[in-house]
Amino acid sequence: MTRPVRIGVQLQPQHAPDYGMIRDAVLRAEDAGVDIVFNWDHFYPLYGDPAGAHFECWTMLGAFAEQTERVEIGALVTCAGYRNPDLLADMARTVDHISGGRLILGIGSGWFERDYDEYGYEFGTAGSRLNLLAEYLPRITARFGKLEPAPTRHIPILIGGGGEKKTLPLVGQYGDIWHSFSDMDTYKRKSGILAGYARDAGRSPDSIQHSTSWPGVDDAAAHVDAGVTLFTVGVGGPDYDLGTLKEAIAWRDENTPPPLSGLA
């Protein structure tokens, strides 16, 4: 399967005291030609002033769905442990309908301890959080099949992480997009491991799109040659400077065929 290269932006919902700043950044990103607008699922800033302004993920995605016309939207990534999985599936289905079929369900096991402590969730261990993700993914996919009305399409599931014993098997079974945080050598090795898990699940490895952070113009082609077809530029508030994003979009337009809608 040959996929077009796509560019995403993660508009990090921190340090913007006025939500209008985020709304404006979404419009500017869509107008610039981005393919996907992500936020993230945290309750406090991850860098800068830890007491700074911050907004919640999923209510924001509902606003993204109404505000935008073309781009796909989603969280990079939702923390599985913050919401009942059946409820999360219903939320995703609802945003899918609001957007006219443009939601990507990004999900991971979670890691930011302050979120858990401040909001009363059990932090546990890395292993217990991954076990919870493994328990929740089949509940989410099963709930998709029970909802009325059903989702407008197969909602793509993006799974972030690279753990070889727990995360990659889940990507192989459930993931439509794998978001890797690895360097190139590690990515190539884990990509081979993921391919094996996909085959074990009865799936073609080519059915899973590979995603990573934007590496810069000089290194992007090497990532594409290695199998990456989705790059995401992270942008923080309050200014939401899209300069690097525009460079990435220009590189896409100069070096790759025009992207198709969705994952097809």
C-alpha positions as a Markdown table, in Angstrom:
| # | Residue | x | y | z |
|---|---|---|---|---|
| 1 | Met | 0.0 | 0.0 | 0.0 |
| 2 | Thr | 1.5 | 3.3 | -1.1 |
| 3 | Arg | 0.4 | 6.2 | 1.2 |
| 4 | Pro | 0.7 | 9.9 | 0.6 |
| 5 | Val | 2.8 | 11.8 | 3.1 |
| 6 | Arg | 0.7 | 13.9 | 5.5 |
| 7 | Ile | 1.5 | 16.7 | 7.9 |
| 8 | Gly | -0.2 | 17.1 | 11.3 |
| 9 | Val | 0.1 | 19.8 | 13.9 |
| 10 | Gln | -0.3 | 19.3 | 17.6 |
| 11 | Leu | -1.7 | 22.5 | 19.1 |
| 12 | Gln | -0.7 | 22.0 | 22.7 |
| 13 | Pro | -3.6 | 23.5 | 24.8 |
| 14 | Gln | -1.4 | 25.2 | 27.4 |
| 15 | His | -0.4 | 28.7 | 28.2 |
| 16 | Ala | -3.3 | 30.3 | 26.2 |
| 17 | Pro | -5.3 | 32.2 | 28.8 |
| 18 | Asp | -8.0 | 32.9 | 26.1 |
| 19 | Tyr | -9.4 | 29.9 | 24.2 |
| 20 | Gly | -9.7 | 32.3 | 21.2 |
| 21 | Met | -6.0 | 31.9 | 20.7 |
| 22 | Ile | -6.4 | 28.2 | 20.1 |
| 23 | Arg | -9.4 | 28.7 | 17.9 |
| 24 | Asp | -7.4 | 31.1 | 15.8 |
| 25 | Ala | -4.5 | 28.7 | 15.6 |
| 26 | Val | -6.8 | 25.9 | 14.3 |
| 27 | Leu | -8.1 | 28.2 | 11.6 |
| 28 | Arg | -4.6 | 29.3 | 10.6 |
| 29 | Ala | -3.4 | 25.7 | 10.5 |
| 30 | Glu | -6.2 | 24.5 | 8.3 |
| 31 | Asp | -5.8 | 27.5 | 6.0 |
| 32 | Ala | -2.1 | 26.7 | 5.7 |
| 33 | Gly | -2.9 | 23.2 | 4.3 |
| 34 | Val | -2.3 | 20.9 | 7.3 |
| 35 | Asp | -3.8 | 17.5 | 7.1 |
| 36 | Ile | -4.5 | 16.8 | 10.8 |
| 37 | Val | -5.0 | 19.0 | 13.8 |
| 38 | Phe | -4.1 | 17.3 | 17.1 |
| 39 | Asn | -4.2 | 18.5 | 20.7 |
| 40 | Trp | -3.1 | 16.5 | 23.7 |
| 41 | Asp | -4.9 | 14.9 | 26.7 |
| 42 | His | -3.5 | 16.5 | 29.9 |
| 43 | Phe | -4.8 | 18.7 | 32.6 |
| 44 | Tyr | -1.7 | 20.8 | 33.3 |
| 45 | Pro | 1.1 | 22.3 | 31.2 |
| 46 | Leu | 3.9 | 19.9 | 30.4 |
| 47 | Tyr | 6.5 | 22.6 | 30.1 |
| 48 | Gly | 6.9 | 26.2 | 31.0 |
| 49 | Asp | 5.0 | 27.5 | 34.0 |
| 50 | Pro | 3.4 | 24.4 | 35.7 |
| 51 | Ala | 0.6 | 26.7 | 37.0 |
| 52 | Gly | -0.1 | 28.2 | 33.6 |
| 53 | Ala | -3.3 | 28.1 | 31.7 |
| 54 | His | -4.6 | 24.8 | 30.3 |
| 55 | Phe | -7.8 | 23.5 | 28.6 |
| 56 | Glu | -9.4 | 20.0 | 28.4 |
| 57 | Cys | -8.9 | 17.8 | 25.4 |
| 58 | Trp | -12.2 | 16.2 | 24.4 |
| 59 | Thr | -14.5 | 19.2 | 24.8 |
| 60 | Met | -12.0 | 21.0 | 22.7 |
| 61 | Leu | -12.1 | 18.3 | 20.0 |
| 62 | Gly | -15.9 | 18.9 | 19.7 |
| 63 | Ala | -15.2 | 22.6 | 19.1 |
| 64 | Phe | -12.5 | 21.6 | 16.5 |
| 65 | Ala | -15.1 | 19.4 | 14.8 |
| 66 | Glu | -17.5 | 22.3 | 14.3 |
| 67 | Gln | -14.9 | 24.9 | 13.5 |
| 68 | Thr | -13.0 | 23.0 | 10.7 |
| 69 | Glu | -14.1 | 21.8 | 7.3 |
| 70 | Arg | -11.4 | 19.6 | 5.9 |
| 71 | Val | -8.7 | 18.5 | 8.4 |
| 72 | Glu | -8.8 | 15.4 | 10.4 |
| 73 | Ile | -8.7 | 16.0 | 14.2 |
| 74 | Gly | -7.7 | 14.0 | 17.3 |
| 75 | Ala | -5.7 | 13.8 | 20.4 |
| 76 | Leu | -2.0 | 12.9 | 20.4 |
| 77 | Val | -2.8 | 11.1 | 22.5 |
| 78 | Thr | -5.7 | 10.4 | 24.9 |
| 79 | Cys | -4.8 | 8.8 | 28.1 |
| 80 | Ala | -6.7 | 5.5 | 28.4 |
| 81 | Gly | -7.0 | 5.7 | 32.2 |
| 82 | Tyr | -8.8 | 9.1 | 32.4 |
| 83 | Arg | -12.2 | 7.9 | 31.1 |
| 84 | Asn | -14.4 | 4.8 | 31.1 |
| 85 | Pro | -13.6 | 3.1 | 27.8 |
| 86 | Asp | -17.2 | 2.7 | 26.7 |
| 87 | Leu | -17.8 | 6.4 | 27.4 |
| 88 | Leu | -14.7 | 7.2 | 25.5 |
| 89 | Ala | -15.9 | 5.2 | 22.5 |
| 90 | Asp | -19.2 | 7.1 | 22.7 |
| 91 | Met | -17.4 | 10.5 | 22.9 |
| 92 | Ala | -15.3 | 9.5 | 19.9 |
| 93 | Arg | -18.4 | 8.4 | 17.9 |
| 94 | Thr | -20.1 | 11.7 | 18.7 |
| 95 | Val | -17.1 | 13.8 | 17.6 |
| 96 | Asp | -16.9 | 11.6 | 14.5 |
| 97 | His | -20.4 | 12.6 | 13.6 |
| 98 | Ile | -20.0 | 16.3 | 14.5 |
| 99 | Ser | -16.9 | 16.4 | 12.2 |
| 100 | Gly | -18.5 | 14.5 | 9.4 |
| 101 | Gly | -16.1 | 11.5 | 9.7 |
| 102 | Arg | -12.8 | 13.3 | 10.5 |
| 103 | Leu | -11.9 | 12.0 | 13.9 |
| 104 | Ile | -8.8 | 10.0 | 14.7 |
| 105 | Leu | -8.8 | 8.2 | 18.1 |
| 106 | Gly | -5.3 | 8.6 | 19.4 |
| 107 | Ile | -4.7 | 6.7 | 22.6 |
| 108 | Gly | -1.9 | 5.6 | 24.9 |
| 109 | Ser | -1.3 | 4.3 | 28.4 |
| 110 | Gly | -0.5 | 7.7 | 30.1 |
| 111 | Trp | 2.6 | 8.8 | 31.9 |
| 112 | Phe | 2.1 | 12.3 | 33.5 |
| 113 | Glu | 1.8 | 11.6 | 37.2 |
| 114 | Arg | 0.5 | 15.0 | 38.2 |
| 115 | Asp | -2.6 | 14.5 | 36.1 |
| 116 | Tyr | -3.4 | 11.3 | 38.0 |
| 117 | Asp | -2.6 | 12.7 | 41.4 |
| 118 | Glu | -4.5 | 16.0 | 41.0 |
| 119 | Tyr | -7.6 | 14.4 | 39.4 |
| 120 | Gly | -7.8 | 11.3 | 41.7 |
| 121 | Tyr | -6.8 | 8.6 | 39.2 |
| 122 | Glu | -4.5 | 5.7 | 40.3 |
| 123 | Phe | -1.1 | 6.2 | 38.8 |
| 124 | Gly | 0.1 | 2.7 | 39.3 |
| 125 | Thr | 3.1 | 1.5 | 37.3 |
| 126 | Ala | 4.0 | 1.7 | 33.6 |
| 127 | Gly | 3.0 | -2.0 | 33.4 |
| 128 | Ser | -0.3 | -1.6 | 35.1 |
| 129 | Arg | -1.2 | 1.4 | 32.9 |
| 130 | Leu | -0.3 | -0.7 | 29.8 |
| 131 | Asn | -2.4 | -3.5 | 31.1 |
| 132 | Leu | -5.3 | -1.1 | 31.4 |
| 133 | Leu | -4.9 | 0.0 | 27.8 |
| 134 | Ala | -4.9 | -3.6 | 26.7 |
| 135 | Glu | -8.2 | -4.1 | 28.7 |
| 136 | Tyr | -9.8 | -1.0 | 27.3 |
| 137 | Leu | -9.0 | -1.3 | 23.5 |
| 138 | Pro | -11.3 | -4.3 | 23.0 |
| 139 | Arg | -14.1 | -2.6 | 25.0 |
| 140 | Ile | -13.7 | 0.5 | 22.8 |
| 141 | Thr | -13.9 | -1.4 | 19.6 |
| 142 | Ala | -16.8 | -3.5 | 20.8 |
| 143 | Arg | -18.7 | -0.3 | 21.9 |
| 144 | Phe | -18.2 | 1.2 | 18.4 |
| 145 | Gly | -20.3 | -1.8 | 17.1 |
| 146 | Lys | -23.1 | -1.2 | 19.6 |
| 147 | Leu | -23.7 | 2.5 | 19.2 |
| 148 | Glu | -26.7 | 4.0 | 17.5 |
| 149 | Pro | -26.1 | 5.7 | 15.2 |
| 150 | Ala | -22.9 | 3.9 | 14.4 |
| 151 | Pro | -19.7 | 5.9 | 13.6 |
| 152 | Thr | -19.7 | 7.4 | 10.2 |
| 153 | Arg | -16.7 | 5.3 | 9.2 |
| 154 | His | -14.1 | 3.0 | 10.8 |
| 155 | Ile | -12.6 | 5.4 | 13.3 |
| 156 | Pro | -8.8 | 5.2 | 12.9 |
| 157 | Ile | -7.0 | 4.3 | 16.1 |
| 158 | Leu | -3.6 | 5.9 | 16.6 |
| 159 | Ile | -1.5 | 4.3 | 19.4 |
| 160 | Gly | 1.6 | 6.0 | 20.7 |
| 161 | Gly | 4.6 | 4.3 | 22.1 |
| 162 | Gly | 7.2 | 1.7 | 21.4 |
| 163 | Gly | 7.2 | -0.9 | 24.1 |
| 164 | Glu | 8.1 | -4.2 | 22.4 |
| 165 | Lys | 6.3 | -6.6 | 24.8 |
| 166 | Lys | 3.0 | -4.7 | 25.4 |
| 167 | Thr | 2.5 | -1.6 | 23.2 |
| 168 | Leu | 3.6 | -3.0 | 19.8 |
| 169 | Pro | 1.4 | -6.1 | 20.1 |
| 170 | Leu | -1.6 | -3.8 | 20.8 |
| 171 | Val | -0.6 | -1.7 | 17.7 |
| 172 | Gly | -0.4 | -4.9 | 15.7 |
| 173 | Gln | -3.9 | -5.9 | 16.7 |
| 174 | Tyr | -5.8 | -2.6 | 17.0 |
| 175 | Gly | -3.8 | 0.2 | 15.5 |
| 176 | Asp | -4.4 | 2.0 | 12.2 |
| 177 | Ile | -1.6 | 4.5 | 13.0 |
| 178 | Trp | 1.5 | 3.9 | 15.1 |
| 179 | His | 3.2 | 7.0 | 16.5 |
| 180 | Ser | 6.8 | 6.4 | 17.3 |
| 181 | Phe | 9.0 | 8.5 | 19.5 |
| 182 | Ser | 12.2 | 6.6 | 18.5 |
| 183 | Asp | 15.4 | 7.6 | 16.8 |
| 184 | Met | 15.9 | 6.2 | 13.3 |
| 185 | Asp | 17.8 | 3.1 | 14.1 |
| 186 | Thr | 15.4 | 2.2 | 16.9 |
| 187 | Tyr | 12.4 | 3.0 | 14.7 |
| 188 | Lys | 13.6 | 0.6 | 12.0 |
| 189 | Arg | 14.1 | -2.2 | 14.4 |
| 190 | Lys | 10.8 | -1.7 | 16.1 |
| 191 | Ser | 9.1 | -1.4 | 12.7 |
| 192 | Gly | 10.2 | -4.9 | 11.9 |
| 193 | Ile | 8.9 | -6.1 | 15.3 |
| 194 | Leu | 5.6 | -4.4 | 14.7 |
| 195 | Ala | 5.2 | -6.1 | 11.3 |
| 196 | Gly | 5.5 | -9.4 | 13.0 |
| 197 | Tyr | 2.8 | -8.6 | 15.5 |
| 198 | Ala | 0.5 | -7.4 | 12.7 |
| 199 | Arg | 1.0 | -10.7 | 10.9 |
| 200 | Asp | 0.3 | -12.6 | 14.1 |
| 201 | Ala | -3.0 | -10.7 | 14.3 |
| 202 | Gly | -3.9 | -11.7 | 10.8 |
| 203 | Arg | -3.2 | -8.2 | 9.4 |
| 204 | Ser | -1.0 | -6.8 | 6.7 |
| 205 | Pro | 1.8 | -4.6 | 8.2 |
| 206 | Asp | 1.0 | -2.2 | 5.4 |
| 207 | Ser | -2.4 | -1.5 | 6.9 |
| 208 | Ile | -0.7 | 0.4 | 9.8 |
| 209 | Gln | 0.5 | 3.9 | 9.0 |
| 210 | His | 3.7 | 5.0 | 10.7 |
| 211 | Ser | 3.9 | 8.4 | 12.3 |
| 212 | Thr | 6.5 | 10.5 | 14.1 |
| 213 | Ser | 7.4 | 14.0 | 15.1 |
| 214 | Trp | 8.6 | 16.3 | 12.3 |
| 215 | Pro | 12.4 | 15.7 | 12.0 |
| 216 | Gly | 13.1 | 18.8 | 9.9 |
| 217 | Val | 13.5 | 19.4 | 6.2 |
| 218 | Asp | 16.9 | 17.8 | 6.0 |
| 219 | Asp | 15.9 | 14.5 | 7.6 |
| 220 | Ala | 12.3 | 14.1 | 6.4 |
| 221 | Ala | 13.1 | 12.1 | 3.2 |
| 222 | Ala | 15.1 | 9.5 | 5.1 |
| 223 | His | 12.1 | 9.0 | 7.4 |
| 224 | Val | 9.8 | 8.5 | 4.4 |
| 225 | Asp | 12.2 | 6.0 | 2.9 |
| 226 | Ala | 12.1 | 4.1 | 6.2 |
| 227 | Gly | 8.3 | 4.0 | 6.1 |
| 228 | Val | 7.0 | 7.1 | 7.9 |
| 229 | Thr | 4.1 | 8.8 | 6.1 |
| 230 | Leu | 2.7 | 11.1 | 8.9 |
| 231 | Phe | 4.8 | 13.9 | 10.5 |
| 232 | Thr | 3.5 | 16.1 | 13.3 |
| 233 | Val | 4.8 | 19.5 | 14.3 |
| 234 | Gly | 4.3 | 20.4 | 18.0 |
| 235 | Val | 3.3 | 24.0 | 18.7 |
| 236 | Gly | 2.7 | 25.6 | 22.1 |
| 237 | Gly | 0.8 | 28.6 | 23.2 |
| 238 | Pro | 0.1 | 31.4 | 23.7 |
| 239 | Asp | 1.4 | 32.6 | 20.3 |
| 240 | Tyr | 1.1 | 29.3 | 18.3 |
| 241 | Asp | 3.8 | 30.2 | 15.8 |
| 242 | Leu | 3.2 | 28.1 | 12.7 |
| 243 | Gly | 6.5 | 28.9 | 11.0 |
| 244 | Thr | 7.9 | 25.3 | 11.3 |
| 245 | Leu | 4.5 | 23.8 | 10.3 |
| 246 | Lys | 4.5 | 25.9 | 7.1 |
| 247 | Glu | 8.0 | 24.6 | 6.3 |
| 248 | Ala | 6.8 | 21.1 | 6.8 |
| 249 | Ile | 3.8 | 21.7 | 4.5 |
| 250 | Ala | 5.9 | 23.2 | 1.9 |
| 251 | Trp | 8.3 | 20.2 | 2.0 |
| 252 | Arg | 5.3 | 17.9 | 1.6 |
| 253 | Asp | 4.0 | 19.8 | -1.4 |
| 254 | Glu | 7.4 | 20.0 | -3.1 |
| 255 | Asn | 8.4 | 16.4 | -2.5 |
| 256 | Thr | 5.3 | 14.2 | -2.4 |
| 257 | Pro | 2.1 | 13.7 | -4.2 |
| 258 | Pro | -1.0 | 15.6 | -2.9 |
| 259 | Pro | -2.5 | 13.8 | 0.2 |
| 260 | Leu | -5.7 | 11.9 | -0.1 |
| 261 | Ser | -8.5 | 12.3 | 2.5 |
| 262 | Gly | -8.4 | 9.9 | 5.4 |
| 263 | Leu | -6.1 | 6.9 | 5.5 |
| 264 | Ala | -6.9 | 5.4 | 2.1 |
